[in-house]
Structures are given as C-alpha cells and as structure tokens.
Amino acid sequence: MRPAPDACEPCLTVDLDALAANFHAIRARGPAAETAPVLKADAYGTGAAPVGRRLWAEGARTFYVARASEGGTLRAALGPDRPARIYVLDGCPVGAAPRLLAHDLVPVLNGLDQVEHWSLAAPRGGRLPCALHIDTGLNRLGLRPEEATALADAPGRLNRLDVDLVMSHLACGGIPDHPMNPVQRDRFVAAAARFPEARKSLASSGAAFQSQDYAFDMIRAGISLYGGGPFDAPDPRIVPVATLDAPIVQVRSLRPGETVGYGATYTVDRPLRMAVIALGYADGVLRTLSPGGYGWLAGRRCQMLGRISMDLIAMDVTEVADAAPGQRVELFGPNLAIDTVARQAGTVSYELLTRIAARVPRVHLGETPE
Ligand SMILES: *Cc1c(COP(=O)(O)O)cnc(C)c1O
C-alpha cells in the first residue's frame, strides 16, 4: 500500500482498481442495462473527482448526484472531454434552475411543482431534458403514480420538457425477497408504461444483486461500487475499496484496577498493553463503535477500550508484542469488512463512509486519470 501522505495522521485510502472491479461486477448484473454510478456526497466520501474520472475511463457515461452543487463540482472535475450525463436527484426546487442550466445538469423531477419550475426555465420554443421520479412506495420523493398518469394524460404540461428517463427507488432493495420489492416493481412498470419514449430505472445496488428483473435500462449503482455489500453484509462479489487507518501515538502499560478514558467506563482486570491511536469522532468514527469495535494490527483484531474521544481511540494490544508508536491500525478495509464494522457501530456502511471527516486525507491507488 502506498504510504499515507502524512505518517503521523489518519488516512482514507481508496483503491480505484477495486472500484473498477466492482463497477464491472455490477454491470454484469444487468448486461443489457447501463450502469450509472451514484457519486452523491463526494462519491460516498471517497472523492468524486478521481472516482468519476476513473469510472468514465471504465465506460460509465451517466452519473447521479444529490445536489445541484455536487453536480457543478463533478462537471468541473470531468471537464469538457468527458461530456457525461449528470442527473440531480433533488430535482429542481425553487431557485435551482440557473445552477442546473449553468452546469448542464439534468434534474430528476420529484413533483408537479418541479415539473413546472423546470418548464419555466426552458428557452422560448425549446425543451429541456429531465427525468421523472415516480414514488412507488418509499414515500420519500417522487410523483405518486396517479400524478404521473395525470401528467402523461395532459401532454401540454410536458411540452417544454423531454422526459428521457423514468425512475423509482425501492424501500427494501437491500433486503432480498422482501415482499415490497415485486409490489413496487409492478407499480413502476404500470406507471412508467405511460412514458414509452423514456428509459426506465429502478435498481440500486441491492436490487441489482437480487434479480435481473430489476435492471430495466439503467442500474443506479452506489454503495457496492465503494465496497459495501448490496445487502448490508459482506458479499463475495464485491471487493473492499476504502481503507481507514491511523497511526499509534502512544503505547502504555495498565495495571488491574485502572480505568480507561472519559467516564471511566472500562476497568482493567489484568495487566494490559494499550495503544492510543490518532483517530476519533472528529475524524468521523462513530462513538457507538466502542465498546465492541476493533482495530486491526499485525494480523490481529485489537479490541477498543473505553469511549472514543474526539481525536483518540484506545485499544488493547497486549497480544501484539512489538506494538509501537507510528505503526498503523486499520479501522476498516481488507481485514475488517466495512459492513461488519458498520453493524458493530449500529449503522450501515453508507453512514460509516460518508461520515469520514474532511480532515482525513484521501489517497487514491491505481490509475487515476487527470
Ligand atoms: C443513493 C441512491 C441510489 C444508490 O443506492 P445504493 O444503495 O448506494 O446503490 C440510487 N437511487 C437513488 C434514488 C438514491 O438516492
């Protein structure tokens, strides 16, 4: 592994070759569909610029972001030689149109109000491209199926727009065989049929790995690109992409009866060697990871001791005889699966990744096109 940019500080290492392997593994789940990477939240914390450029080199031509501002940043990172289609999942809220237009972004329209806002931004006599989001049961964003039907029945309301994609999102895509999945699929098929010219998209990572019945024309691939299993558990078809590690700052010996950390929540019950590593909740490590969490050092799992503090975590390294300051401890990566660590913290891999703080430098391995 390439050394961290600063041997004294934590680092998030992102393996772009592994990312590319996951992209192709997802693509194989829907050979007739396009696989469109979801790069919202700075590519789930892994760095949207290098990730977007590498995925373009791997053949990706359509990307998704959540916010128009993210779309602008991605457009600049891709540059004029990579004219990707960039869909914005927030769509066109009031006031968003100028920014969408300025960066050549395509909104995923989530309601009749957004259809109107985007239509008003169309040039006189011209049309603007858009996607339509139909809510088939998640009840988050999107037109209700009956609203979509009403829209299709009143083509005048769409005469300033080109609907090139109709999409929906599953509530239980990460839960295989959940009965809600086929129900949403049926609703989607019925509502989307009213827009015969548009491409169709329903699957994110989870549904893509459930069945090809969900692939339609486009898979919107997020978490599994970045190494998270499609079902919130490690999956042999997905390789780890991101590694979080940090150096030991100090090693000390503790005596029985002493306590460790804020709140004195851990009491030492035997002679113990403890390492303190330069990583804490200000770096994005959830406090709920301790007790119960581990670091990986010299081939061993080392248990966290006491509470995680802002900049430091204590770990039991009694079994690692030569543990010393400067050695790097892995928090997740090839040896500690991100889904397993997320479960220990009471969350999902998505949150673990997107919480890694800006103060943690990102290092990208593998070919990184400029
Ligand atoms: C985030 C998101 C995705 C990607 O989901 P993953 O589970 O990360 O693959 C796809 N579609 C929509 C609408 C999303 O918000």
The ligand as a Tripos MOL2 file, in Angstrom:
@<TRIPOS>MOLECULE
LIG
   15    15     1     0     0
SMALL
NO_CHARGES

@<TRIPOS>ATOM
      1 C1        -28.4160    6.8040   -3.1640 C.3       1 LIG1
      2 C2        -29.3670    6.3490   -4.2370 C.ar      1 LIG1
      3 C3        -29.0230    5.2840   -5.0770 C.ar      1 LIG1
      4 C4        -27.8120    4.4050   -4.8520 C.3       1 LIG1
      5 O1        -28.1330    3.4280   -3.8770 O.3       1 LIG1
      6 P1        -27.0830    2.3500   -3.3650 P.3       1 LIG1
      7 O2        -27.8850    1.5320   -2.4060 O.co2     1 LIG1
      8 O3        -25.9930    3.0880   -2.7040 O.co2     1 LIG1
      9 O4        -26.6130    1.5680   -4.5420 O.co2     1 LIG1
     10 C5        -29.8810    5.0040   -6.1350 C.ar      1 LIG1
     11 N1        -31.0120    5.7150   -6.3240 N.ar      1 LIG1
     12 C6        -31.3780    6.7390   -5.5260 C.ar      1 LIG1
     13 C7        -32.6450    7.4660   -5.7850 C.3       1 LIG1
     14 C8        -30.5790    7.0740   -4.4420 C.ar      1 LIG1
     15 O5        -30.9600    8.0650   -3.6250 O.3       1 LIG1
@<TRIPOS>BOND
     1     1     2 1
     2     2     3 ar
     3     2    14 ar
     4     3     4 1
     5     3    10 ar
     6     4     5 1
     7     5     6 1
     8     6     7 2
     9     6     8 1
    10     6     9 1
    11    10    11 ar
    12    11    12 ar
    13    12    13 1
    14    12    14 ar
    15    14    15 1
@<TRIPOS>SUBSTRUCTURE
     1 LIG1         1 GROUP 0 **** ****
